[in-house]
């Protein structure tokens, strides 16, 4: 939406440095191997967020 090919990297980096937790798990829900990928809040919390 901002017409920047690597804009998602900047947004992801800013979210990662933000001291206030976001409720959204992340943009990559499933990794290339079909498993849940990393999340700063922990995979268990990511799974909980996705099921709710």
ModelCIF file with pLDDT and N, C-alpha, C, O atoms, coordinates in Angstrom:
data_MODEL
#
_entry.id   MODEL 
#
_entity.id                         1 
_entity.type                       polymer 
_entity.pdbx_number_of_molecules   1 
#
_entity_poly.entity_id                      1 
_entity_poly.type                           'polypeptide(L)' 
_entity_poly.nstd_linkage                   no 
_entity_poly.nstd_monomer                   no 
_entity_poly.pdbx_seq_one_letter_code       
;(UNK)(UNK)(UNK)(UNK)(UNK)(UNK)(UNK)(UNK)(UNK)(UNK)(UNK)(UNK)(UNK)(UNK)(UNK)(UNK)
(UNK)(UNK)(UNK)(UNK)(UNK)(UNK)(UNK)(UNK)(UNK)(UNK)(UNK)(UNK)(UNK)(UNK)(UNK)(UNK)
(UNK)(UNK)(UNK)(UNK)(UNK)(UNK)(UNK)(UNK)(UNK)(UNK)(UNK)(UNK)(UNK)(UNK)(UNK)(UNK)
(UNK)(UNK)(UNK)(UNK)
;
_entity_poly.pdbx_seq_one_letter_code_can   XXXXXXXXXXXXXXXXXXXXXXXXXXXXXXXXXXXXXXXXXXXXXXXXXXXX 
_entity_poly.pdbx_strand_id                 A 
#
loop_
_entity_poly_seq.entity_id 
_entity_poly_seq.num 
_entity_poly_seq.mon_id 
_entity_poly_seq.hetero 
1 1  UNK n 
1 2  UNK n 
1 3  UNK n 
1 4  UNK n 
1 5  UNK n 
1 6  UNK n 
1 7  UNK n 
1 8  UNK n 
1 9  UNK n 
1 10 UNK n 
1 11 UNK n 
1 12 UNK n 
1 13 UNK n 
1 14 UNK n 
1 15 UNK n 
1 16 UNK n 
1 17 UNK n 
1 18 UNK n 
1 19 UNK n 
1 20 UNK n 
1 21 UNK n 
1 22 UNK n 
1 23 UNK n 
1 24 UNK n 
1 25 UNK n 
1 26 UNK n 
1 27 UNK n 
1 28 UNK n 
1 29 UNK n 
1 30 UNK n 
1 31 UNK n 
1 32 UNK n 
1 33 UNK n 
1 34 UNK n 
1 35 UNK n 
1 36 UNK n 
1 37 UNK n 
1 38 UNK n 
1 39 UNK n 
1 40 UNK n 
1 41 UNK n 
1 42 UNK n 
1 43 UNK n 
1 44 UNK n 
1 45 UNK n 
1 46 UNK n 
1 47 UNK n 
1 48 UNK n 
1 49 UNK n 
1 50 UNK n 
1 51 UNK n 
1 52 UNK n 
#
_struct_asym.id          A 
_struct_asym.entity_id   1 
#
loop_
_ma_qa_metric.id 
_ma_qa_metric.mode 
_ma_qa_metric.name 
_ma_qa_metric.software_group_id 
_ma_qa_metric.type 
1 global pLDDT . pLDDT 
2 local  pLDDT . pLDDT 
#
_ma_qa_metric_global.metric_id      1 
_ma_qa_metric_global.metric_value   77.04 
_ma_qa_metric_global.model_id       1 
_ma_qa_metric_global.ordinal_id     1 
#
loop_
_ma_qa_metric_local.label_asym_id 
_ma_qa_metric_local.label_comp_id 
_ma_qa_metric_local.label_seq_id 
_ma_qa_metric_local.metric_id 
_ma_qa_metric_local.metric_value 
_ma_qa_metric_local.model_id 
_ma_qa_metric_local.ordinal_id 
A UNK 1  2 64.00 1 1  
A UNK 2  2 68.00 1 2  
A UNK 3  2 81.00 1 3  
A UNK 4  2 82.00 1 4  
A UNK 5  2 82.00 1 5  
A UNK 6  2 81.00 1 6  
A UNK 7  2 81.00 1 7  
A UNK 8  2 80.00 1 8  
A UNK 9  2 84.00 1 9  
A UNK 10 2 84.00 1 10 
A UNK 11 2 81.00 1 11 
A UNK 12 2 80.00 1 12 
A UNK 13 2 84.00 1 13 
A UNK 14 2 83.00 1 14 
A UNK 15 2 76.00 1 15 
A UNK 16 2 80.00 1 16 
A UNK 17 2 83.00 1 17 
A UNK 18 2 78.00 1 18 
A UNK 19 2 75.00 1 19 
A UNK 20 2 74.00 1 20 
A UNK 21 2 66.00 1 21 
A UNK 22 2 61.00 1 22 
A UNK 23 2 62.00 1 23 
A UNK 24 2 60.00 1 24 
A UNK 25 2 52.00 1 25 
A UNK 26 2 55.00 1 26 
A UNK 27 2 59.00 1 27 
A UNK 28 2 65.00 1 28 
A UNK 29 2 71.00 1 29 
A UNK 30 2 77.00 1 30 
A UNK 31 2 79.00 1 31 
A UNK 32 2 80.00 1 32 
A UNK 33 2 85.00 1 33 
A UNK 34 2 82.00 1 34 
A UNK 35 2 85.00 1 35 
A UNK 36 2 83.00 1 36 
A UNK 37 2 81.00 1 37 
A UNK 38 2 78.00 1 38 
A UNK 39 2 77.00 1 39 
A UNK 40 2 77.00 1 40 
A UNK 41 2 78.00 1 41 
A UNK 42 2 84.00 1 42 
A UNK 43 2 85.00 1 43 
A UNK 44 2 87.00 1 44 
A UNK 45 2 83.00 1 45 
A UNK 46 2 81.00 1 46 
A UNK 47 2 84.00 1 47 
A UNK 48 2 86.00 1 48 
A UNK 49 2 79.00 1 49 
A UNK 50 2 79.00 1 50 
A UNK 51 2 83.00 1 51 
A UNK 52 2 81.00 1 52 
#
loop_
_atom_site.group_PDB 
_atom_site.id 
_atom_site.type_symbol 
_atom_site.label_atom_id 
_atom_site.label_alt_id 
_atom_site.label_comp_id 
_atom_site.label_asym_id 
_atom_site.label_entity_id 
_atom_site.label_seq_id 
_atom_site.pdbx_PDB_ins_code 
_atom_site.Cartn_x 
_atom_site.Cartn_y 
_atom_site.Cartn_z 
_atom_site.occupancy 
_atom_site.B_iso_or_equiv 
_atom_site.pdbx_formal_charge 
_atom_site.auth_seq_id 
_atom_site.auth_comp_id 
_atom_site.auth_asym_id 
_atom_site.auth_atom_id 
_atom_site.pdbx_PDB_model_num 
ATOM 1   N N  . UNK A 1 1  ? 0.813   -1.197  0.000  1.00 64.00 ? 1  UNK A N  1 
ATOM 2   C CA . UNK A 1 1  ? 0.000   0.000   0.000  1.00 64.00 ? 1  UNK A CA 1 
ATOM 3   C C  . UNK A 1 1  ? 0.863   1.269   0.000  1.00 64.00 ? 1  UNK A C  1 
ATOM 4   O O  . UNK A 1 1  ? 0.394   2.324   -0.428 1.00 64.00 ? 1  UNK A O  1 
ATOM 5   N N  . UNK A 1 2  ? 2.096   1.187   0.466  1.00 68.00 ? 2  UNK A N  1 
ATOM 6   C CA . UNK A 1 2  ? 2.968   2.362   0.453  1.00 68.00 ? 2  UNK A CA 1 
ATOM 7   C C  . UNK A 1 2  ? 3.887   2.358   -0.759 1.00 68.00 ? 2  UNK A C  1 
ATOM 8   O O  . UNK A 1 2  ? 4.744   3.232   -0.895 1.00 68.00 ? 2  UNK A O  1 
ATOM 9   N N  . UNK A 1 3  ? 3.712   1.371   -1.644 1.00 81.00 ? 3  UNK A N  1 
ATOM 10  C CA . UNK A 1 3  ? 4.487   1.262   -2.881 1.00 81.00 ? 3  UNK A CA 1 
ATOM 11  C C  . UNK A 1 3  ? 5.988   1.165   -2.615 1.00 81.00 ? 3  UNK A C  1 
ATOM 12  O O  . UNK A 1 3  ? 6.791   1.764   -3.331 1.00 81.00 ? 3  UNK A O  1 
ATOM 13  N N  . UNK A 1 4  ? 6.356   0.417   -1.595 1.00 82.00 ? 4  UNK A N  1 
ATOM 14  C CA . UNK A 1 4  ? 7.764   0.174   -1.271 1.00 82.00 ? 4  UNK A CA 1 
ATOM 15  C C  . UNK A 1 4  ? 7.952   -1.338  -1.200 1.00 82.00 ? 4  UNK A C  1 
ATOM 16  O O  . UNK A 1 4  ? 7.374   -1.981  -0.324 1.00 82.00 ? 4  UNK A O  1 
ATOM 17  N N  . UNK A 1 5  ? 8.749   -1.924  -2.101 1.00 82.00 ? 5  UNK A N  1 
ATOM 18  C CA . UNK A 1 5  ? 8.918   -3.376  -2.122 1.00 82.00 ? 5  UNK A CA 1 
ATOM 19  C C  . UNK A 1 5  ? 9.365   -3.977  -0.793 1.00 82.00 ? 5  UNK A C  1 
ATOM 20  O O  . UNK A 1 5  ? 8.952   -5.088  -0.458 1.00 82.00 ? 5  UNK A O  1 
ATOM 21  N N  . UNK A 1 6  ? 10.190  -3.280  -0.034 1.00 81.00 ? 6  UNK A N  1 
ATOM 22  C CA . UNK A 1 6  ? 10.670  -3.817  1.236  1.00 81.00 ? 6  UNK A CA 1 
ATOM 23  C C  . UNK A 1 6  ? 10.024  -3.120  2.429  1.00 81.00 ? 6  UNK A C  1 
ATOM 24  O O  . UNK A 1 6  ? 10.543  -3.175  3.545  1.00 81.00 ? 6  UNK A O  1 
ATOM 25  N N  . UNK A 1 7  ? 8.901   -2.472  2.190  1.00 81.00 ? 7  UNK A N  1 
ATOM 26  C CA . UNK A 1 7  ? 8.202   -1.762  3.259  1.00 81.00 ? 7  UNK A CA 1 
ATOM 27  C C  . UNK A 1 7  ? 7.764   -2.671  4.392  1.00 81.00 ? 7  UNK A C  1 
ATOM 28  O O  . UNK A 1 7  ? 7.729   -2.251  5.549  1.00 81.00 ? 7  UNK A O  1 
ATOM 29  N N  . UNK A 1 8  ? 7.426   -3.921  4.069  1.00 80.00 ? 8  UNK A N  1 
ATOM 30  C CA . UNK A 1 8  ? 6.990   -4.847  5.117  1.00 80.00 ? 8  UNK A CA 1 
ATOM 31  C C  . UNK A 1 8  ? 8.119   -5.124  6.106  1.00 80.00 ? 8  UNK A C  1 
ATOM 32  O O  . UNK A 1 8  ? 7.861   -5.374  7.284  1.00 80.00 ? 8  UNK A O  1 
ATOM 33  N N  . UNK A 1 9  ? 9.371   -5.083  5.639  1.00 84.00 ? 9  UNK A N  1 
ATOM 34  C CA . UNK A 1 9  ? 10.511  -5.279  6.547  1.00 84.00 ? 9  UNK A CA 1 
ATOM 35  C C  . UNK A 1 9  ? 10.599  -4.141  7.553  1.00 84.00 ? 9  UNK A C  1 
ATOM 36  O O  . UNK A 1 9  ? 10.861  -4.372  8.733  1.00 84.00 ? 9  UNK A O  1 
ATOM 37  N N  . UNK A 1 10 ? 10.382  -2.924  7.097  1.00 84.00 ? 10 UNK A N  1 
ATOM 38  C CA . UNK A 1 10 ? 10.419  -1.771  7.997  1.00 84.00 ? 10 UNK A CA 1 
ATOM 39  C C  . UNK A 1 10 ? 9.280   -1.836  9.010  1.00 84.00 ? 10 UNK A C  1 
ATOM 40  O O  . UNK A 1 10 ? 9.477   -1.556  10.193 1.00 84.00 ? 10 UNK A O  1 
ATOM 41  N N  . UNK A 1 11 ? 8.104   -2.203  8.547  1.00 81.00 ? 11 UNK A N  1 
ATOM 42  C CA . UNK A 1 11 ? 6.954   -2.312  9.450  1.00 81.00 ? 11 UNK A CA 1 
ATOM 43  C C  . UNK A 1 11 ? 7.184   -3.425  10.462 1.00 81.00 ? 11 UNK A C  1 
ATOM 44  O O  . UNK A 1 11 ? 6.916   -3.242  11.650 1.00 81.00 ? 11 UNK A O  1 
ATOM 45  N N  . UNK A 1 12 ? 7.673   -4.569  10.016 1.00 80.00 ? 12 UNK A N  1 
ATOM 46  C CA . UNK A 1 12 ? 7.965   -5.681  10.921 1.00 80.00 ? 12 UNK A CA 1 
ATOM 47  C C  . UNK A 1 12 ? 9.025   -5.315  11.945 1.00 80.00 ? 12 UNK A C  1 
ATOM 48  O O  . UNK A 1 12 ? 8.908   -5.669  13.118 1.00 80.00 ? 12 UNK A O  1 
ATOM 49  N N  . UNK A 1 13 ? 10.068  -4.600  11.504 1.00 84.00 ? 13 UNK A N  1 
ATOM 50  C CA . UNK A 1 13 ? 11.121  -4.167  12.425 1.00 84.00 ? 13 UNK A CA 1 
ATOM 51  C C  . UNK A 1 13 ? 10.594  -3.203  13.469 1.00 84.00 ? 13 UNK A C  1 
ATOM 52  O O  . UNK A 1 13 ? 10.939  -3.305  14.646 1.00 84.00 ? 13 UNK A O  1 
ATOM 53  N N  . UNK A 1 14 ? 9.754   -2.261  13.039 1.00 83.00 ? 14 UNK A N  1 
ATOM 54  C CA . UNK A 1 14 ? 9.167   -1.307  13.979 1.00 83.00 ? 14 UNK A CA 1 
ATOM 55  C C  . UNK A 1 14 ? 8.272   -2.019  14.985 1.00 83.00 ? 14 UNK A C  1 
ATOM 56  O O  . UNK A 1 14 ? 8.294   -1.702  16.174 1.00 83.00 ? 14 UNK A O  1 
ATOM 57  N N  . UNK A 1 15 ? 7.492   -2.974  14.515 1.00 76.00 ? 15 UNK A N  1 
ATOM 58  C CA . UNK A 1 15 ? 6.633   -3.745  15.428 1.00 76.00 ? 15 UNK A CA 1 
ATOM 59  C C  . UNK A 1 15 ? 7.475   -4.533  16.419 1.00 76.00 ? 15 UNK A C  1 
ATOM 60  O O  . UNK A 1 15 ? 7.112   -4.639  17.591 1.00 76.00 ? 15 UNK A O  1 
ATOM 61  N N  . UNK A 1 16 ? 8.581   -5.081  15.970 1.00 80.00 ? 16 UNK A N  1 
ATOM 62  C CA . UNK A 1 16 ? 9.443   -5.865  16.850 1.00 80.00 ? 16 UNK A CA 1 
ATOM 63  C C  . UNK A 1 16 ? 10.100  -5.031  17.938 1.00 80.00 ? 16 UNK A C  1 
ATOM 64  O O  . UNK A 1 16 ? 10.380  -5.542  19.023 1.00 80.00 ? 16 UNK A O  1 
ATOM 65  N N  . UNK A 1 17 ? 10.347  -3.762  17.666 1.00 83.00 ? 17 UNK A N  1 
ATOM 66  C CA . UNK A 1 17 ? 10.979  -2.878  18.650 1.00 83.00 ? 17 UNK A CA 1 
ATOM 67  C C  . UNK A 1 17 ? 9.971   -2.162  19.543 1.00 83.00 ? 17 UNK A C  1 
ATOM 68  O O  . UNK A 1 17 ? 10.353  -1.528  20.527 1.00 83.00 ? 17 UNK A O  1 
ATOM 69  N N  . UNK A 1 18 ? 8.706   -2.258  19.211 1.00 78.00 ? 18 UNK A N  1 
ATOM 70  C CA . UNK A 1 18 ? 7.664   -1.581  19.969 1.00 78.00 ? 18 UNK A CA 1 
ATOM 71  C C  . UNK A 1 18 ? 7.482   -2.272  21.325 1.00 78.00 ? 18 UNK A C  1 
ATOM 72  O O  . UNK A 1 18 ? 7.238   -3.478  21.360 1.00 78.00 ? 18 UNK A O  1 
ATOM 73  N N  . UNK A 1 19 ? 7.592   -1.539  22.446 1.00 75.00 ? 19 UNK A N  1 
ATOM 74  C CA . UNK A 1 19 ? 7.433   -2.165  23.763 1.00 75.00 ? 19 UNK A CA 1 
ATOM 75  C C  . UNK A 1 19 ? 5.995   -2.577  24.063 1.00 75.00 ? 19 UNK A C  1 
ATOM 76  O O  . UNK A 1 19 ? 5.763   -3.370  24.976 1.00 75.00 ? 19 UNK A O  1 
ATOM 77  N N  . UNK A 1 20 ? 5.036   -2.060  23.319 1.00 74.00 ? 20 UNK A N  1 
ATOM 78  C CA . UNK A 1 20 ? 3.634   -2.430  23.547 1.00 74.00 ? 20 UNK A CA 1 
ATOM 79  C C  . UNK A 1 20 ? 3.290   -3.613  22.648 1.00 74.00 ? 20 UNK A C  1 
ATOM 80  O O  . UNK A 1 20 ? 3.436   -3.531  21.428 1.00 74.00 ? 20 UNK A O  1 
ATOM 81  N N  . UNK A 1 21 ? 2.839   -4.696  23.239 1.00 66.00 ? 21 UNK A N  1 
ATOM 82  C CA . UNK A 1 21 ? 2.509   -5.887  22.451 1.00 66.00 ? 21 UNK A CA 1 
ATOM 83  C C  . UNK A 1 21 ? 1.308   -5.633  21.562 1.00 66.00 ? 21 UNK A C  1 
ATOM 84  O O  . UNK A 1 21 ? 0.356   -4.952  21.945 1.00 66.00 ? 21 UNK A O  1 
ATOM 85  N N  . UNK A 1 22 ? 1.375   -6.194  20.373 1.00 61.00 ? 22 UNK A N  1 
ATOM 86  C CA . UNK A 1 22 ? 0.245   -6.164  19.461 1.00 61.00 ? 22 UNK A CA 1 
ATOM 87  C C  . UNK A 1 22 ? -0.507  -7.481  19.586 1.00 61.00 ? 22 UNK A C  1 
ATOM 88  O O  . UNK A 1 22 ? 0.082   -8.514  19.903 1.00 61.00 ? 22 UNK A O  1 
ATOM 89  N N  . UNK A 1 23 ? -1.779  -7.437  19.340 1.00 62.00 ? 23 UNK A N  1 
ATOM 90  C CA . UNK A 1 23 ? -2.594  -8.641  19.463 1.00 62.00 ? 23 UNK A CA 1 
ATOM 91  C C  . UNK A 1 23 ? -2.427  -9.550  18.253 1.00 62.00 ? 23 UNK A C  1 
ATOM 92  O O  . UNK A 1 23 ? -2.643  -10.758 18.358 1.00 62.00 ? 23 UNK A O  1 
ATOM 93  N N  . UNK A 1 24 ? -2.051  -9.002  17.121 1.00 60.00 ? 24 UNK A N  1 
ATOM 94  C CA . UNK A 1 24 ? -1.890  -9.803  15.914 1.00 60.00 ? 24 UNK A CA 1 
ATOM 95  C C  . UNK A 1 24 ? -0.650  -10.679 16.006 1.00 60.00 ? 24 UNK A C  1 
ATOM 96  O O  . UNK A 1 24 ? 0.417   -10.185 16.373 1.00 60.00 ? 24 UNK A O  1 
ATOM 97  N N  . UNK A 1 25 ? -0.758  -11.967 15.684 1.00 52.00 ? 25 UNK A N  1 
ATOM 98  C CA . UNK A 1 25 ? 0.396   -12.860 15.794 1.00 52.00 ? 25 UNK A CA 1 
ATOM 99  C C  . UNK A 1 25 ? 1.570   -12.453 14.912 1.00 52.00 ? 25 UNK A C  1 
ATOM 100 O O  . UNK A 1 25 ? 2.676   -12.278 15.425 1.00 52.00 ? 25 UNK A O  1 
ATOM 101 N N  . UNK A 1 26 ? 1.377   -12.302 13.643 1.00 55.00 ? 26 UNK A N  1 
ATOM 102 C CA . UNK A 1 26 ? 2.407   -11.840 12.718 1.00 55.00 ? 26 UNK A CA 1 
ATOM 103 C C  . UNK A 1 26 ? 1.904   -12.067 11.301 1.00 55.00 ? 26 UNK A C  1 
ATOM 104 O O  . UNK A 1 26 ? 0.836   -12.643 11.093 1.00 55.00 ? 26 UNK A O  1 
ATOM 105 N N  . UNK A 1 27 ? 2.680   -11.611 10.335 1.00 59.00 ? 27 UNK A N  1 
ATOM 106 C CA . UNK A 1 27 ? 2.236   -11.765 8.957  1.00 59.00 ? 27 UNK A CA 1 
ATOM 107 C C  . UNK A 1 27 ? 2.501   -13.161 8.416  1.00 59.00 ? 27 UNK A C  1 
ATOM 108 O O  . UNK A 1 27 ? 1.808   -13.604 7.500  1.00 59.00 ? 27 UNK A O  1 
ATOM 109 N N  . UNK A 1 28 ? 3.487   -13.864 8.961  1.00 65.00 ? 28 UNK A N  1 
ATOM 110 C CA . UNK A 1 28 ? 3.780   -15.221 8.500  1.00 65.00 ? 28 UNK A CA 1 
ATOM 111 C C  . UNK A 1 28 ? 3.197   -16.213 9.487  1.00 65.00 ? 28 UNK A C  1 
ATOM 112 O O  . UNK A 1 28 ? 3.815   -16.541 10.500 1.00 65.00 ? 28 UNK A O  1 
ATOM 113 N N  . UNK A 1 29 ? 2.013   -16.681 9.184  1.00 71.00 ? 29 UNK A N  1 
ATOM 114 C CA . UNK A 1 29 ? 1.345   -17.606 10.085 1.00 71.00 ? 29 UNK A CA 1 
ATOM 115 C C  . UNK A 1 29 ? 1.953   -18.993 9.965  1.00 71.00 ? 29 UNK A C  1 
ATOM 116 O O  . UNK A 1 29 ? 2.212   -19.652 10.972 1.00 71.00 ? 29 UNK A O  1 
ATOM 117 N N  . UNK A 1 30 ? 2.179   -19.435 8.740  1.00 77.00 ? 30 UNK A N  1 
ATOM 118 C CA . UNK A 1 30 ? 2.697   -20.771 8.478  1.00 77.00 ? 30 UNK A CA 1 
ATOM 119 C C  . UNK A 1 30 ? 4.012   -20.645 7.712  1.00 77.00 ? 30 UNK A C  1 
ATOM 120 O O  . UNK A 1 30 ? 4.093   -19.909 6.729  1.00 77.00 ? 30 UNK A O  1 
ATOM 121 N N  . UNK A 1 31 ? 5.030   -21.354 8.159  1.00 79.00 ? 31 UNK A N  1 
ATOM 122 C CA . UNK A 1 31 ? 6.317   -21.348 7.480  1.00 79.00 ? 31 UNK A CA 1 
ATOM 123 C C  . UNK A 1 31 ? 6.298   -22.208 6.232  1.00 79.00 ? 31 UNK A C  1 
ATOM 124 O O  . UNK A 1 31 ? 5.308   -22.889 5.964  1.00 79.00 ? 31 UNK A O  1 
ATOM 125 N N  . UNK A 1 32 ? 7.358   -22.186 5.481  1.00 80.00 ? 32 UNK A N  1 
ATOM 126 C CA . UNK A 1 32 ? 7.440   -22.957 4.232  1.00 80.00 ? 32 UNK A CA 1 
ATOM 127 C C  . UNK A 1 32 ? 7.369   -24.459 4.475  1.00 80.00 ? 32 UNK A C  1 
ATOM 128 O O  . UNK A 1 32 ? 7.032   -25.223 3.571  1.00 80.00 ? 32 UNK A O  1 
ATOM 129 N N  . UNK A 1 33 ? 7.692   -24.889 5.715  1.00 85.00 ? 33 UNK A N  1 
ATOM 130 C CA . UNK A 1 33 ? 7.614   -26.321 6.027  1.00 85.00 ? 33 UNK A CA 1 
ATOM 131 C C  . UNK A 1 33 ? 6.240   -26.713 6.574  1.00 85.00 ? 33 UNK A C  1 
ATOM 132 O O  . UNK A 1 33 ? 6.036   -27.869 6.944  1.00 85.00 ? 33 UNK A O  1 
ATOM 133 N N  . UNK A 1 34 ? 5.287   -25.760 6.633  1.00 82.00 ? 34 UNK A N  1 
ATOM 134 C CA . UNK A 1 34 ? 3.931   -26.056 7.084  1.00 82.00 ? 34 UNK A CA 1 
ATOM 135 C C  . UNK A 1 34 ? 3.725   -25.887 8.578  1.00 82.00 ? 34 UNK A C  1 
ATOM 136 O O  . UNK A 1 34 ? 2.607   -26.064 9.062  1.00 82.00 ? 34 UNK A O  1 
ATOM 137 N N  . UNK A 1 35 ? 4.769   -25.551 9.323  1.00 85.00 ? 35 UNK A N  1 
ATOM 138 C CA . UNK A 1 35 ? 4.660   -25.380 10.770 1.00 85.00 ? 35 UNK A CA 1 
ATOM 139 C C  . UNK A 1 35 ? 4.497   -23.903 11.117 1.00 85.00 ? 35 UNK A C  1 
ATOM 140 O O  . UNK A 1 35 ? 4.815   -23.028 10.312 1.00 85.00 ? 35 UNK A O  1 
ATOM 141 N N  . UNK A 1 36 ? 3.998   -23.635 12.323 1.00 83.00 ? 36 UNK A N  1 
ATOM 142 C CA . UNK A 1 36 ? 3.932   -22.256 12.797 1.00 83.00 ? 36 UNK A CA 1 
ATOM 143 C C  . UNK A 1 36 ? 5.345   -21.711 12.917 1.00 83.00 ? 36 UNK A C  1 
ATOM 144 O O  . UNK A 1 36 ? 6.251   -22.411 13.371 1.00 83.00 ? 36 UNK A O  1 
ATOM 145 N N  . UNK A 1 37 ? 5.532   -20.461 12.510 1.00 81.00 ? 37 UNK A N  1 
ATOM 146 C CA . UNK A 1 37 ? 6.853   -19.849 12.598 1.00 81.00 ? 37 UNK A CA 1 
ATOM 147 C C  . UNK A 1 37 ? 6.971   -19.050 13.887 1.00 81.00 ? 37 UNK A C  1 
ATOM 148 O O  . UNK A 1 37 ? 5.990   -18.875 14.611 1.00 81.00 ? 37 UNK A O  1 
ATOM 149 N N  . UNK A 1 38 ? 8.168   -18.570 14.168 1.00 78.00 ? 38 UNK A N  1 
ATOM 150 C CA . UNK A 1 38 ? 8.451   -17.857 15.406 1.00 78.00 ? 38 UNK A CA 1 
ATOM 151 C C  . UNK A 1 38 ? 7.583   -16.646 15.659 1.00 78.00 ? 38 UNK A C  1 
ATOM 152 O O  . UNK A 1 38 ? 7.070   -16.025 14.728 1.00 78.00 ? 38 UNK A O  1 
ATOM 153 N N  . UNK A 1 39 ? 7.427   -16.323 16.908 1.00 77.00 ? 39 UNK A N  1 
ATOM 154 C CA . UNK A 1 39 ? 6.647   -15.183 17.363 1.00 77.00 ? 39 UNK A CA 1 
ATOM 155 C C  . UNK A 1 39 ? 7.266   -14.733 18.675 1.00 77.00 ? 39 UNK A C  1 
ATOM 156 O O  . UNK A 1 39 ? 7.521   -15.561 19.550 1.00 77.00 ? 39 UNK A O  1 
ATOM 157 N N  . UNK A 1 40 ? 7.514   -13.435 18.830 1.00 77.00 ? 40 UNK A N  1 
ATOM 158 C CA . UNK A 1 40 ? 8.190   -12.925 20.031 1.00 77.00 ? 40 UNK A CA 1 
ATOM 159 C C  . UNK A 1 40 ? 7.453   -13.308 21.313 1.00 77.00 ? 40 UNK A C  1 
ATOM 160 O O  . UNK A 1 40 ? 8.078   -13.462 22.362 1.00 77.00 ? 40 UNK A O  1 
ATOM 161 N N  . UNK A 1 41 ? 6.147   -13.460 21.239 1.00 78.00 ? 41 UNK A N  1 
ATOM 162 C CA . UNK A 1 41 ? 5.360   -13.834 22.418 1.00 78.00 ? 41 UNK A CA 1 
ATOM 163 C C  . UNK A 1 41 ? 5.349   -15.325 22.687 1.00 78.00 ? 41 UNK A C  1 
ATOM 164 O O  . UNK A 1 41 ? 4.787   -15.770 23.688 1.00 78.00 ? 41 UNK A O  1 
ATOM 165 N N  . UNK A 1 42 ? 5.962   -16.101 21.811 1.00 84.00 ? 42 UNK A N  1 
ATOM 166 C CA . UNK A 1 42 ? 6.004   -17.553 21.968 1.00 84.00 ? 42 UNK A CA 1 
ATOM 167 C C  . UNK A 1 42 ? 4.989   -18.245 21.073 1.00 84.00 ? 42 UNK A C  1 
ATOM 168 O O  . UNK A 1 42 ? 3.901   -17.726 20.825 1.00 84.00 ? 42 UNK A O  1 
ATOM 169 N N  . UNK A 1 43 ? 5.360   -19.410 20.599 1.00 85.00 ? 43 UNK A N  1 
ATOM 170 C CA . UNK A 1 43 ? 4.489   -20.176 19.692 1.00 85.00 ? 43 UNK A CA 1 
ATOM 171 C C  . UNK A 1 43 ? 3.157   -20.524 20.369 1.00 85.00 ? 43 UNK A C  1 
ATOM 172 O O  . UNK A 1 43 ? 2.111   -20.506 19.719 1.00 85.00 ? 43 UNK A O  1 
ATOM 173 N N  . UNK A 1 44 ? 3.189   -20.837 21.661 1.00 87.00 ? 44 UNK A N  1 
ATOM 174 C CA . UNK A 1 44 ? 1.954   -21.191 22.365 1.00 87.00 ? 44 UNK A CA 1 
ATOM 175 C C  . UNK A 1 44 ? 0.974   -20.019 22.346 1.00 87.00 ? 44 UNK A C  1 
ATOM 176 O O  . UNK A 1 44 ? -0.221  -20.208 22.119 1.00 87.00 ? 44 UNK A O  1 
ATOM 177 N N  . UNK A 1 45 ? 1.481   -18.816 22.583 1.00 83.00 ? 45 UNK A N  1 
ATOM 178 C CA . UNK A 1 45 ? 0.623   -17.631 22.566 1.00 83.00 ? 45 UNK A CA 1 
ATOM 179 C C  . UNK A 1 45 ? 0.119   -17.358 21.150 1.00 83.00 ? 45 UNK A C  1 
ATOM 180 O O  . UNK A 1 45 ? -1.035  -16.971 20.965 1.00 83.00 ? 45 UNK A O  1 
ATOM 181 N N  . UNK A 1 46 ? 0.972   -17.557 20.164 1.00 81.00 ? 46 UNK A N  1 
ATOM 182 C CA . UNK A 1 46 ? 0.560   -17.364 18.776 1.00 81.00 ? 46 UNK A CA 1 
ATOM 183 C C  . UNK A 1 46 ? -0.573  -18.327 18.430 1.00 81.00 ? 46 UNK A C  1 
ATOM 184 O O  . UNK A 1 46 ? -1.558  -17.928 17.809 1.00 81.00 ? 46 UNK A O  1 
ATOM 185 N N  . UNK A 1 47 ? -0.442  -19.574 18.820 1.00 84.00 ? 47 UNK A N  1 
ATOM 186 C CA . UNK A 1 47 ? -1.476  -20.562 18.566 1.00 84.00 ? 47 UNK A CA 1 
ATOM 187 C C  . UNK A 1 47 ? -2.789  -20.161 19.245 1.00 84.00 ? 47 UNK A C  1 
ATOM 188 O O  . UNK A 1 47 ? -3.865  -20.271 18.658 1.00 84.00 ? 47 UNK A O  1 
ATOM 189 N N  . UNK A 1 48 ? -2.678  -19.691 20.499 1.00 86.00 ? 48 UNK A N  1 
ATOM 190 C CA . UNK A 1 48 ? -3.878  -19.238 21.238 1.00 86.00 ? 48 UNK A CA 1 
ATOM 191 C C  . UNK A 1 48 ? -4.544  -18.084 20.502 1.00 86.00 ? 48 UNK A C  1 
ATOM 192 O O  . UNK A 1 48 ? -5.765  -18.074 20.346 1.00 86.00 ? 48 UNK A O  1 
ATOM 193 N N  . UNK A 1 49 ? -3.751  -17.102 20.043 1.00 79.00 ? 49 UNK A N  1 
ATOM 194 C CA . UNK A 1 49 ? -4.311  -15.955 19.327 1.00 79.00 ? 49 UNK A CA 1 
ATOM 195 C C  . UNK A 1 49 ? -5.003  -16.400 18.036 1.00 79.00 ? 49 UNK A C  1 
ATOM 196 O O  . UNK A 1 49 ? -6.079  -15.904 17.702 1.00 79.00 ? 49 UNK A O  1 
ATOM 197 N N  . UNK A 1 50 ? -4.394  -17.317 17.326 1.00 79.00 ? 50 UNK A N  1 
ATOM 198 C CA . UNK A 1 50 ? -4.980  -17.781 16.072 1.00 79.00 ? 50 UNK A CA 1 
ATOM 199 C C  . UNK A 1 50 ? -6.287  -18.534 16.282 1.00 79.00 ? 50 UNK A C  1 
ATOM 200 O O  . UNK A 1 50 ? -7.192  -18.446 15.452 1.00 79.00 ? 50 UNK A O  1 
ATOM 201 N N  . UNK A 1 51 ? -6.393  -19.265 17.373 1.00 83.00 ? 51 UNK A N  1 
ATOM 202 C CA . UNK A 1 51 ? -7.635  -20.011 17.618 1.00 83.00 ? 51 UNK A CA 1 
ATOM 203 C C  . UNK A 1 51 ? -8.758  -19.125 18.147 1.00 83.00 ? 51 UNK A C  1 
ATOM 204 O O  . UNK A 1 51 ? -9.925  -19.514 18.125 1.00 83.00 ? 51 UNK A O  1 
ATOM 205 N N  . UNK A 1 52 ? -8.404  -17.942 18.617 1.00 81.00 ? 52 UNK A N  1 
ATOM 206 C CA . UNK A 1 52 ? -9.434  -17.033 19.109 1.00 81.00 ? 52 UNK A CA 1 
ATOM 207 C C  . UNK A 1 52 ? -9.658  -15.934 18.114 1.00 81.00 ? 52 UNK A C  1 
ATOM 208 O O  . UNK A 1 52 ? -10.492 -15.057 18.341 1.00 81.00 ? 52 UNK A O  1 
#
